[in-house]
Each structure stands twice: as C-alpha cells, then as structure tokens.
Amino acid sequence: MNLKSQLEASLSPSQLRLIHLIADSAAQSGFPLYIIGGSVRDLILGSAIQDLDLTVEGDAIALARALAKRHGGRVTAHSKFGTAKWFLPKDLQTESSDTLDLISARSETYKHPAALPTVMPGSMDDDIRRRDFTINTLAIRLDGAHFGELRDDLGGMDDLKQGIVRVLHAKSFIDDPTRMYRAVRYAERYGFTIVEETLALIPPARPLIEKLSAQRIRHELDLILEEWNAAAMLARLAELNLLQPIHPALTFDESMRQRLTNLHTYRSLQHLSPWNITKGEQMRASDLGWLLWLMSLSQEQVSALNDRLHFTADLLAALFAASKMYAVQLSFVGLKPSQCVERLEAYPLAAVEAVGYAAKDPRVKECFDEYISKWRYIKPHINGDDLKALGVEPGPRYAILLRRLRNAWLDGEVKTKEEEKALLQTLLNSSSASP
Ligand code: CTP
C-alpha cells in the first residue's frame, strides 16, 4: 500500500519540503528512512502530524550531521541511544517546530520486569518489534523511490481499522507495566477495544506496578490527565484494578468522575479572558486534572500519595490547599468579598481555580470566580507614598490602613477616589485607626 497522497495531504508544505530534503540525503547515504509509530497511526486515523520524528535504519547521528553541514543549523546527539536533534536553520523551520529528531532504529531488551529498556542499535525489524501495540508499529518509508510505502509487518493496519488495541507478545506488560496505562489511554481516546488476550495479560503484570518508579507512573497519569476524556480513562483503570496497585489511596469515585468530566470545558475556560488568568499563571493541563481528581482526599491521603508519586512542589502545595478548601467549601457562603479575598489569597491560585470549577453551590462558585477574575486585582488608589506625604509615621500601620482601604473598595463601601480619601481621613482622625 502506498500512502504518498495521505502523507502529502496531512503534512504542511514546509514539513513536506523538509521531509523530502532529509529523504534525499538518506537515500544518498543508503539509509532507509521511516516515519513510525504514533504519527503514522494518527495519519491513518485522519489527524495532522505534529511531531516529525524520523527513524533511520542506520546512523541517525551521521545523517543529522551531514544534513546540518549541507543545509545549516546545528546538531546535538546522544550516542548511547543513537539519537540526534537537528536545530533547523531558519529557512527550514516549520510552523510546528524549529527542531527535528532523528532516531537510529534500535532493539530494546529488559534486564528484569519493569526495568527501563536496554537500548542497542538494531534493524527496522527490531524497532518495529520493540513496540507496545500493533497500532503503533506501522511505518511509512520516505527515502528515494520508496516515498509513501507502508510497512505493516504485524497487522497494525487491520487492528487500526477494526479499532483494536493488542500487544505484540505475552510478556509485554511484564517488561513494561506502564503499557497497561497506555492501552487504556489509546482505547478510550479512540473508542477502541482492548482485545481479550491482551486484557488477560493484566493480572499477572499487576504486581509489578509497585516496581515502577514514581516518575514513570506519574508520567503515565500526567498523560492521561492531559486528555479530554481523562474521566473515562480513570474509570476504566479503576474497573481494571489498575489504580489501587499504584497506591491504596488512589481511587476513582462518582464525585471524582463528575469533577473530571468537564475537564476539557474548564481547560478552554482558562484561555478565555473573563477568567483574567495570565499566561504565566496558567497551570499545566495535567495539574488541573490532578487537582480536580484528588481535592476530595484528606491531607493525610494527599501526603501518602505524594510519597508514592513525588508530585512537583507546586502541585503538592496546590493539592494540600485544594483538599483544605474543598472540605470547608460551604463556609465561603455569605462572606463579604473582602473576607473571601482574605481567605483565598492564602492559597495557590491553581487550587482556588480548581475548587472554584468544582464547587456546586453557586454562592461558593461566585466567591471563587470573582476572586480569580476581579477581586484579586483590586487595590486602593492611595499608596504608601501618599500616606508618607500625609505625615503618617512609617510602620505596620501602613499595611493596616491600606488593607482597610482595599476592603472598603471590595465591599463597595467606597466607590470613588474622593470617597476613599474621605474614609482615609476618618481613619486618620480617629485615635485608633485599626481596621
Ligand atoms: N512505546 C512503547 N512502549 C512505551 C512507550 C512508547 O512501545 N512504554 C513506543 C510506541 O510504539 C509509540 C512510540 O514508542 O508509538 C512513541 O511513544 P510516545 O511518543 O509516548 O507515543 P505516541 O505513539 O507518539 O502516542 P501519543 O503521543 O499519542 O501518546
């Protein structure tokens, strides 16, 4: 089968130009060149190719260096893995990337169950057989006259057409237990079925989950929490008993499912201006997922999960904060804006956002939403310099006066600069200017 026309239709002109240029150099060096794995799978399913990761049956580093010599740019290489990154010269950069990865075909073996693979240079056949699922083994050859040729050694095309997730061999999950999480992610993302024979390989591999490092298992869960239908994926993982083996505190109940069901809506809201969330404040998509998922856990449970999963410091602080706020969310009902602000300012913004999204009571929601979009920006017009000019002795009284003025703005006690000035005068005149 030749996929030349699909390839040409789904690559942008600049991607296509780049590919042809590399394919020419590969042909000259006598190296077969392929796109393989996720990009081919997504191409056949009709999505655009984002990552142009290319696999060379031969020396990818030598090819990258030859390309840079001929066309410019520079190369960094990992000789241990036979991989090279080409920092593209300006005229070859594409809309989606200014670098390109070239990978030498490799074989991977596992010293013991759940170990990281030992990587060795290999043939394209090895590279195909080292992979997780048949749907990820499809390759399209690019060099010379082979441009567009589909290589389907293991029946990947049939499985892709039928919507099937299938491992390549019976030891796949034992070698790499993260693949059980990947299987669920692909199945739910594409609406595919995990075949019975593959499902049957889960129970013997389940005890190996505890051998996975914090970083590896967290990475898989991060990938899931970045997906728009993370809720369905976690529900499936719970059903297959793949959450509790990570840690007994990791559950997925109905309230968690409901909170995560709207993850994609929340995410698009974040980008809308009414939220007033600046780029620098935007949290990682997976962090929002973690917060929505785990906010109903106790402080002790969050701490226990952190021992297993090693959250980043920022996420951990936000998880503790979200758990605290979620537990007492109804205590935000009936507060004055200044009281909401005073309480919410003590917490990381990410946690406030997540609990605000999840809150069901509209009065709680309002407090959180208004805080995020408006109240946190409200400041009095008068500042420390003005107080100094008015002869107020510098000291802790400054902060007290300025907070009192800010609260007056927040609660609608003053509405103009003049009213603010008048209030300040009253505060200064009264012998005890405490708030
Ligand atoms: N792979 C594997 N086992 C893993 C991880 C990855 O065999 N535990 C292989 C798969 O063949 C996969 C390729 O490495 O196609 C690249 O992995 P990755 O970038 O994680 O996945 P993609 O296929 O690009 O899919 P997606 O980004 O959609 O998750």
Residues whose N, C-alpha, C, O or C-beta is under 5 A from the ligand:
A	BS01	CTP	G37 G38 R130 R131 D132 N136 D176
